């Protein structure tokens, strides 16, 4: 396998995606329109600068670059910025390297959008021998355009599957 780099990559957890779905599911129509979402403390989200009461949960807990070589999968953090918003509780400290032996499974983990099907996110689950966050990782190529997100995430999923299968 040649070296492949994916940027930006969104790293998420089942808990973060559940918080996002619950926030959208429990908000009234007016709350959705005004960005008045409620979610547990520690949930990655945006808070408005101009409209400070506006909050919106994010699908990821960290953003960064994912490098794949023949032997390792490495994630390095990158800051996330959103125009007109403060980014809250996005982890900038997540950095790791996993060997091929650490990866036990790679599988689709698409997130159905609570808003509209057009915004379904194509996450790929990577299960590992590690504990905690590193035991169950969700990856998706990030961006602003769904076409790019889908195409990049499809390429990422294929690369992760090849990486895991090359044992």
Buried (B, 14 or more C-beta within 10 A) or exposed (E): EEEBEBBBBBBBBEEBBBBBBBBBEEBEEEBBEBBBBEBEEEBBBBBBEEEEEBBBBBBBBBBBBBBBBEEBBBBBBBEBEBEEBEBEBBBEEBEBEBEBEBBEEBEEBBBEBBEEEEEBBBBBBBBBEBEEBBEBBBBBBBBEEBEEBBBBBEEBBEBBBBBBEEE
